[in-house]
Amino acid sequence: MTSRLDNLKRHSLVVADTGDLEAIRRYRPQDATTNPSLLLKAFELPGYQDLIDAELAAVKAEGVDHDTRLAHAVDRLAVAIGSEISRLVPGRVSTEVAARLSFDTQASIRKAHELVELYDRHGVGPERVLIKLASTWEGIRAAEALERKGIQCNLTLLFSDAQAQACFDAGVFLVSPFVGRVTDWYKKETGQDYAPDEDPGVQFVRGVCERAGSGGFDTVVMGASFRSVGQVLALAGCPRLTISPALLEELAASEGEVPRRLELARAQGEAPGRISEAEFRWGHNQDAMANDKLAEGIRRFAEDQAVLEKRIHERLA
């Protein structure tokens, strides 16, 4: 009998939520996604130490202005690690624009172009890269401009219907609605545990998939931030699922059928009208969970980047 991981791959494209090269080799995902938290973990992995030394030596040699050197070093490391990952996956690698730029459209656009240029120096074309941006109004506007230039985007930290609709309107390539963080919020509020089908995070992602399908939008939906195998299996049939090595291991180590749990809806009638900025901000504001988790997620990624920059500063010294 085949593993549940192999059976899951019959319904959903599996993406590795890690920068660990050994895990990527072991589970053979189609794509991989990174963020500052995962880069911080990769900073400790033995397999990356020579690469880190080489990139930091290059940063020193470039003579980049001291005020921007640490952020530039993080970008170089992210792209160097992403380039190594691209040699192991047939698809794309997602690389994140710094969270501190989440409310600056033009700065996000400039940073995306810098990342794409760095990838090009490593011989990785833009068709192999997804630029990750937070699903703020400003991030979505940056993604819309980048998509028109042929730079495809992954909109992350997505927690509300308003965010999803704005991303669909912008024509972004992919959105990453978060499962586990939605569930975390509701568990804290209610004190109750949820069976997979009643799980608020699972239900939210199913709703995003239905909204995309019924509206006839081309945006790919990728469930993210899983806490359990039960959540993953409850979303079998979601176009993409980005899964941590621990859960990939659990799926690979167990055998059994994986039934499709999500049938993608087909477009019926006209797509809804484009959401305005005022409607976006009001709709997102009315969802207490989405407000809390978006703000928290941006802070966490910014904090992890700051820690990474501190580690880089120490190593450069």
Backbone torsions as a table, in degrees:
resi	resn	phi	psi	omega
1	MET	NA	142.1	-179.0
2	THR	-80.7	160.7	-178.4
3	SER	-71.9	160.5	177.0
4	ARG	-66.5	-27.7	176.8
5	LEU	-65.1	-46.1	178.8
6	ASP	-64.6	-37.6	178.6
7	ASN	-70.0	-35.1	176.1
8	LEU	-62.1	-37.3	-178.6
9	LYS	-64.5	-14.8	175.9
10	ARG	-72.6	-22.8	-175.9
11	HIS	-108.9	-31.0	-174.3
12	SER	-137.3	145.4	173.9
13	LEU	-78.3	124.9	-174.5
14	VAL	-93.9	130.6	179.8
15	VAL	-117.8	139.2	179.2
16	ALA	-86.3	124.0	179.3
17	ASP	-93.4	68.2	-174.1
18	THR	-167.0	159.9	170.1
19	GLY	-109.5	8.9	-177.9
20	ASP	-78.3	112.7	-176.3
21	LEU	-62.9	-38.2	-178.8
22	GLU	-65.0	-40.4	178.1
23	ALA	-64.1	-39.3	180.0
24	ILE	-66.2	-41.3	176.7
25	ARG	-61.7	-38.4	-174.1
26	ARG	-71.6	-40.0	-170.7
27	TYR	-103.1	-5.9	172.3
28	ARG	49.0	57.1	177.1
29	PRO	-74.2	163.8	176.1
30	GLN	-74.2	-44.8	-177.8
31	ASP	-128.6	174.3	172.0
32	ALA	-141.1	151.0	-180.0
33	THR	-130.6	141.5	179.9
34	THR	-127.3	164.3	172.8
35	ASN	-154.8	173.9	-177.8
36	PRO	-57.3	-34.7	179.2
37	SER	-63.6	-42.3	179.9
38	LEU	-72.1	-34.7	175.9
39	LEU	-63.6	-37.9	178.9
40	LEU	-62.4	-40.1	176.5
41	LYS	-66.5	-41.7	-179.8
42	ALA	-62.7	-29.5	-180.0
43	PHE	-59.1	-23.7	-178.4
44	GLU	-94.6	-9.1	-174.0
45	LEU	-78.6	132.3	-178.4
46	PRO	-56.3	-36.0	-176.4
47	GLY	-65.8	-12.1	-177.5
48	TYR	-104.7	-4.2	-169.9
49	GLN	-65.1	-41.8	177.6
50	ASP	-63.4	-41.0	179.0
51	LEU	-63.3	-43.4	179.9
52	ILE	-62.3	-45.3	179.2
53	ASP	-59.8	-42.8	-178.7
54	ALA	-65.1	-42.9	-179.1
55	GLU	-67.7	-40.0	179.8
56	LEU	-69.9	-33.4	174.5
57	ALA	-64.2	-38.4	178.4
58	ALA	-66.4	-37.9	177.9
59	VAL	-62.1	-43.9	177.6
60	LYS	-60.5	-44.2	-176.9
61	ALA	-66.4	-29.7	-178.7
62	GLU	-69.9	-22.7	-179.2
63	GLY	64.8	36.5	179.8
64	VAL	-64.3	143.6	178.2
65	ASP	-49.9	135.3	-173.7
66	HIS	-56.7	-36.2	-176.7
67	ASP	-66.5	-24.8	-178.1
68	THR	-112.4	-1.2	-172.4
69	ARG	-63.3	-41.3	-176.2
70	LEU	-67.8	-43.8	178.0
71	ALA	-63.2	-39.0	178.1
72	HIS	-64.7	-39.2	179.0
73	ALA	-63.9	-39.4	176.8
74	VAL	-62.0	-43.1	178.7
75	ASP	-61.6	-44.8	179.8
76	ARG	-61.0	-43.4	179.4
77	LEU	-65.4	-43.6	179.8
78	ALA	-58.7	-43.3	-178.4
79	VAL	-72.9	-38.7	178.2
80	ALA	-62.8	-43.4	177.5
81	ILE	-67.3	-42.7	177.3
82	GLY	-60.2	-37.1	179.2
83	SER	-66.8	-39.2	175.5
84	GLU	-63.1	-42.5	179.2
85	ILE	-63.2	-38.0	-177.1
86	SER	-62.1	-21.9	177.9
87	ARG	-77.5	-13.1	-176.5
88	LEU	-107.5	-18.3	-180.0
89	VAL	-114.5	144.4	179.4
90	PRO	-76.5	-18.0	-174.4
91	GLY	-101.5	-126.3	-169.4
92	ARG	-114.3	159.4	173.2
93	VAL	-119.0	128.3	176.9
94	SER	-90.4	132.0	-179.8
95	THR	-130.6	134.2	-165.8
96	GLU	-94.1	136.8	167.6
97	VAL	-73.5	139.5	-176.3
98	ALA	-51.2	134.5	-176.6
99	ALA	-60.4	-28.5	-178.9
100	ARG	-66.7	-10.8	177.6
101	LEU	-97.9	10.0	-172.1
102	SER	-61.7	-20.1	-178.5
103	PHE	-115.1	20.6	-179.1
104	ASP	-129.3	99.9	-175.5
105	THR	-61.5	-50.7	-174.7
106	GLN	-67.5	-39.7	177.3
107	ALA	-64.4	-36.7	177.8
108	SER	-64.9	-40.4	178.8
109	ILE	-63.9	-45.6	179.1
110	ARG	-61.1	-43.7	-179.5
111	LYS	-64.0	-39.3	178.0
112	ALA	-60.6	-43.8	178.3
113	HIS	-63.8	-37.2	177.2
114	GLU	-63.4	-42.2	179.6
115	LEU	-64.8	-43.2	179.0
116	VAL	-62.8	-39.2	178.2
117	GLU	-65.2	-40.8	176.9
118	LEU	-62.4	-42.1	176.8
119	TYR	-60.8	-40.9	-179.9
120	ASP	-59.7	-37.0	177.9
121	ARG	-64.2	-26.7	177.6
122	HIS	-89.1	3.7	179.9
123	GLY	79.8	19.6	179.7
124	VAL	-108.5	115.3	-176.8
125	GLY	-76.7	163.9	-178.1
126	PRO	-62.4	-23.2	178.6
127	GLU	-70.0	-10.9	179.0
128	ARG	-103.4	3.2	-172.4
129	VAL	-123.4	139.9	166.9
130	LEU	-117.5	130.0	177.0
131	ILE	-87.9	122.6	-178.8
132	LYS	-92.0	129.9	179.1
133	LEU	-133.2	145.4	174.3
134	ALA	-67.6	145.9	-176.1
135	SER	-83.2	50.1	167.8
136	THR	-81.8	167.5	176.1
137	TRP	-58.9	-41.6	-178.7
138	GLU	-68.4	-38.9	177.6
139	GLY	-65.1	-38.8	179.7
140	ILE	-67.5	-38.4	177.2
141	ARG	-65.9	-38.1	176.4
142	ALA	-63.2	-43.4	179.8
143	ALA	-62.3	-40.4	179.5
144	GLU	-60.1	-43.8	179.3
145	ALA	-66.7	-40.3	-178.9
146	LEU	-67.5	-40.3	178.9
147	GLU	-59.9	-37.3	178.4
148	ARG	-65.6	-23.8	178.8
149	LYS	-93.0	6.1	178.9
150	GLY	85.2	11.8	176.5
151	ILE	-102.7	111.1	-173.9
152	GLN	-87.0	151.3	-167.1
153	CYS	-128.1	152.8	173.4
154	ASN	-117.1	112.3	-179.5
155	LEU	-91.7	115.6	-172.3
156	THR	-107.4	179.4	-178.1
157	LEU	52.5	50.4	-177.9
158	LEU	-103.2	120.6	-173.3
159	PHE	-131.3	-7.5	-174.3
160	SER	-131.4	157.6	175.6
161	ASP	-62.5	-35.2	179.4
162	ALA	-63.0	-42.7	176.9
163	GLN	-61.0	-45.9	-178.4
164	ALA	-60.6	-46.0	-177.7
165	GLN	-64.1	-41.3	179.5
166	ALA	-63.9	-37.1	177.1
167	CYS	-66.0	-42.9	178.5
168	PHE	-61.8	-44.5	179.7
169	ASP	-59.6	-36.8	-177.2
170	ALA	-76.5	-10.8	179.0
171	GLY	71.7	31.5	-179.5
172	VAL	-69.9	153.6	-176.2
173	PHE	-67.1	-42.8	-170.8
174	LEU	-149.6	143.7	172.2
175	VAL	-121.5	148.5	-179.1
176	SER	-120.1	80.3	174.0
177	PRO	-67.1	136.6	-174.2
178	PHE	-91.6	131.8	179.6
179	VAL	-89.4	-62.4	-171.6
180	GLY	-60.9	-38.8	-177.4
181	ARG	-70.8	-32.6	173.4
182	VAL	-62.3	-48.6	-179.3
183	THR	-62.2	-40.6	178.8
184	ASP	-54.8	-44.0	-177.3
185	TRP	-63.7	-46.4	-177.8
186	TYR	-68.8	-36.4	177.6
187	LYS	-64.2	-39.5	178.7
188	LYS	-66.6	-38.9	-178.4
189	GLU	-71.9	-39.6	-172.5
190	THR	-102.3	-21.4	-176.4
191	GLY	72.6	15.0	-177.8
192	GLN	-115.9	153.2	173.2
193	ASP	-93.4	157.3	-175.0
194	TYR	-125.9	136.1	168.7
195	ALA	-67.7	152.9	-174.3
196	PRO	-50.3	-44.6	-176.4
197	ASP	-71.6	-22.6	177.3
198	GLU	-97.3	-0.6	-176.9
199	ASP	-63.0	124.7	-178.1
200	PRO	-59.9	-35.2	178.6
201	GLY	-67.5	-42.6	177.3
202	VAL	-62.6	-45.6	-179.4
203	GLN	-63.2	-37.2	178.7
204	PHE	-62.8	-47.5	-178.7
205	VAL	-65.8	-38.7	175.4
206	ARG	-59.2	-40.8	179.1
207	GLY	-64.3	-38.1	177.9
208	VAL	-64.6	-41.8	177.5
209	CYS	-61.6	-43.6	179.8
210	GLU	-64.6	-39.6	178.9
211	ARG	-63.7	-41.8	179.2
212	ALA	-64.1	-45.2	-177.5
213	GLY	-69.4	-46.8	-175.8
214	SER	-67.8	-25.9	178.3
215	GLY	-88.1	-5.3	-179.5
216	GLY	71.4	26.5	-179.0
217	PHE	-83.3	146.4	-179.0
218	ASP	-87.0	-10.9	-178.0
219	THR	-57.3	133.1	177.7
220	VAL	-81.3	135.9	176.4
221	VAL	-101.9	127.5	179.6
222	MET	-125.2	107.8	176.1
223	GLY	-62.4	139.7	-174.7
224	ALA	-141.5	168.8	172.6
225	SER	62.3	58.8	-179.2
226	PHE	-87.5	145.5	177.1
227	ARG	-105.4	-19.1	-175.1
228	SER	-152.6	158.3	174.2
229	VAL	-61.6	-34.7	179.4
230	GLY	-59.2	-40.7	176.8
231	GLN	-64.0	-42.4	-179.9
232	VAL	-60.4	-50.6	-175.6
233	LEU	-66.7	-29.4	178.6
234	ALA	-68.5	-13.3	179.7
235	LEU	-113.9	18.8	174.1
236	ALA	-59.0	123.5	-174.6
237	GLY	112.6	-18.7	169.7
238	CYS	-61.9	137.0	-172.6
239	PRO	-49.5	-44.8	177.8
240	ARG	-138.6	150.8	176.9
241	LEU	-135.8	123.9	176.5
242	THR	-100.8	122.7	-164.5
243	ILE	-128.4	138.7	-179.8
244	SER	-71.6	158.0	178.3
245	PRO	-56.9	-37.0	-178.8
246	ALA	-62.0	-42.9	179.9
247	LEU	-76.3	-32.7	173.6
248	LEU	-61.0	-41.6	178.9
249	GLU	-62.4	-43.7	180.0
250	GLU	-63.1	-40.3	178.6
251	LEU	-69.1	-39.5	-178.2
252	ALA	-71.3	-27.6	-175.4
253	ALA	-86.3	-5.7	-178.1
254	SER	-120.5	147.0	180.0
255	GLU	-105.2	155.4	177.0
256	GLY	147.5	160.6	178.4
257	GLU	-72.9	150.4	175.5
258	VAL	-125.2	100.1	179.9
259	PRO	-71.8	148.1	173.8
260	ARG	-67.8	126.5	-178.0
261	ARG	-105.9	-9.7	-174.8
262	LEU	-135.9	116.0	174.4
263	GLU	-99.4	122.6	-176.2
264	LEU	-68.6	131.0	-179.7
265	ALA	-70.1	155.2	176.9
266	ARG	-104.3	145.9	-178.9
267	ALA	-58.1	133.8	178.0
268	GLN	-131.5	114.2	179.4
269	GLY	74.8	-158.9	-175.8
270	GLU	-82.3	148.4	175.5
271	ALA	-68.8	152.7	178.4
272	PRO	-64.8	157.8	179.2
273	GLY	-65.5	156.2	-178.1
274	ARG	-65.2	134.4	-179.0
275	ILE	-76.7	136.5	178.7
276	SER	-85.8	167.2	178.2
277	GLU	-60.9	-43.4	-179.8
278	ALA	-62.6	-42.3	178.9
279	GLU	-65.6	-39.3	177.8
280	PHE	-60.7	-51.1	-175.3
281	ARG	-66.6	-38.6	178.5
282	TRP	-68.8	-46.8	-179.4
283	GLY	-61.0	-42.5	178.8
284	HIS	-68.1	-39.3	179.8
285	ASN	-60.9	-32.6	-177.1
286	GLN	-75.3	-9.1	179.7
287	ASP	-105.1	100.2	-175.3
288	ALA	-61.0	-40.7	179.1
289	MET	-60.6	-48.0	-176.8
290	ALA	-62.9	-41.2	176.8
291	ASN	-59.2	-49.1	-177.8
292	ASP	-63.0	-47.2	-171.9
293	LYS	-75.1	-33.7	176.2
294	LEU	-64.6	-48.8	-179.9
295	ALA	-61.5	-44.4	179.7
296	GLU	-62.9	-42.9	-178.7
297	GLY	-62.8	-42.5	177.9
298	ILE	-63.5	-43.2	178.6
299	ARG	-61.6	-43.8	-177.8
300	ARG	-63.4	-45.7	179.4
301	PHE	-64.0	-38.5	178.4
302	ALA	-65.9	-40.0	178.3
303	GLU	-64.4	-42.6	179.1
304	ASP	-65.2	-36.8	176.7
305	GLN	-65.0	-39.1	179.2
306	ALA	-63.8	-40.7	177.0
307	VAL	-63.8	-43.5	178.5
308	LEU	-61.7	-42.1	178.0
309	GLU	-63.1	-37.3	177.5
310	LYS	-64.5	-42.8	178.3
311	ARG	-62.8	-40.1	178.5
312	ILE	-65.1	-43.2	178.1
313	HIS	-58.0	-44.6	179.3
314	GLU	-63.0	-39.6	-178.2
315	ARG	-73.3	-36.5	176.2
316	LEU	-64.5	-33.7	-178.7
317	ALA	-73.7	NA	NA
